[in-house]
Amino acid sequence: MTTPPPADPYGKEDTIMLTELYIGGQAVPAGDGGRFDVLDPATGQVIAAVADGTADDAISAVDAAHAAAASWAATAPRERAEILRAAFELMTERAEDLARLISLENGKALPDARGEVTYAAEFFRWYSEEAVRGAGQLTTAPSGANRIVVFHQPVGVCVLVTPWNFPAAMATRKMGPALAAGCTMILKPASDTPLTALAMAEILSAAGVPPGVVNVLPARRSGAVVSAMLHDPRVRKLSFTGSTEVGRVLLREAADQVVNTSMELGGNAPFVVFADADLDAAIEGAMIAKMRNAGEACTAANRFYVEAPVADEFARRLASRMSALVVGPGTEEGTQVGPLVNQDAVDKVHSLVRGSLEGGAKALAGGGRPDRPGFYYDPTVLVNVHPDAPILREEVFGPVAPIVSFDDEDEAVRMANDTEFGLVSYVYTGDLARGLRVTERLEAGMVGLNRGLVSDPAAPFGGVKQSGIGREGGHEGMLDYMETKYVAVDW
């Protein structure tokens, strides 16, 4: 028997929150009847109990996606485009409700949540425009013997695994291009934030996506559920956003069926400030790069390298800005920094900060946990951080800015590249030639040059080294969900 979903948390009596699995266009309970609790990070209290999918449920979702695959692939690109455009408009209409839902289950401050909804909706709009642009090419073989015809076809059934830190945007960044390309999918959202993913399914259904094309499978048993799908030969694509550690495991799993993979993995972004930079602009950029979503972002500035002549002033000004931020429940107007997603996240951040302080660092701002219920951590600025401190090696995923000074360009580049990660880097300088020169030397898939924000639906998002494989966004994002077919023909 299906458990009735709870009333909408915003107090709208005519709205219902989907808390079941979404398979084949229907809300269904987990096969074994299991459920798990979703918590409000601001209080630690239960928001809702959500169906806990099993491996058998995962295969049922693959069944539904496979059954819908041929007809969706044959749907005219213009029709797919119009559905995506309708999804964009629905998200825009429901933006405030979605933002409050994100704040409720994720903890982020409402301004961040509203920004995420706007960003997330743009992937539907962008790929509504790209859906009709899956162009191939026609050339003549160099020998003149035949023509070379190249075209693109949907890769097939996709498994999309998304994280909790951007529950709407990480879903639409995968669903948008997959739908545009003509693929069907099973979305496995993070168990901390399944409600937003289920809301996306409702929006896409209302926009006209046929049953079975989009399936959403919340589950605590992530490993077993995803493994079951990756070992089903009907699944031909895995797109994962999450930690490098989990990404390595999934790559090994995907190898068994040689599944096409896209990986957007961890980051350890350096934020490099040269002495000739506009410090006002650098501070503003630092606040964006560091404090977007309270630092819980793979693109967050994780290490600050500041040229010695301006290091003290930069640290002082950044500490002043960070300590002035308003910390509180994300759903409250006026909050600038919400809680972290769970207690484990708080414990990790505090352990890294404590280790740095014990190693000789000094906190100019924050450095601890506020005495209040919920999963909070004070915005923190650390100076005198040892260059080998673990906080510079690991992805902090919290509101902490460790600062290290450098003496010259070569040292800055060496320290910035001294990591297994290579997602994004930030550079501030008043010398454009230096900025471009350093940009070329940085081992990163993306660089913000005198800019603290790089994410854009129209741009190819992704990293190098152990930060990932493939790109999301831009035209490249849709091609990641398509196979290239070459035909040799002589007419």
Secondary structure, DSSP 4 states (H G I P E B T S, - for coil): -PPPPPBPTTS-TT-B---SEEETTEEE--TT--EEEEE-TTT--EEEEEE---HHHHHHHHHHHHHHHHHHHHS-HHHHHHHHHHHHHHHHHTHHHHHHHHHHHH---HHHHHHHHHHHHHHHHHHHHHTT----EEEE-TTSS-EEEEEEEE--EEEEE--SSSTTHHHHHHHHHHHHHT--EEEE--TTSHHHHHHHHHHHHHHTPPTTTEEE---S-HHHHHHHHHTSTTEEEEEEES-HHHHHHHHHHHHTTT-EEEEE----EEEEE-TTS-HHHHHHHHHHHHHGGGG-STTSEEEEEEEHHHHHHHHHHHHHHHHTSPBS-TTSTT-SB---SSHHHHHHHHHHHHHHHHTT-EEEE--S--SSSSS----EEEES--TT-GGGTS---SSEEEEEEESSHHHHHHHHH-SS--SEEEEE-S-HHHHHHHHHHS--SEEEES-S----TTS-B--SGGGEES-BSHHHHHHTTEEEEEEEE--
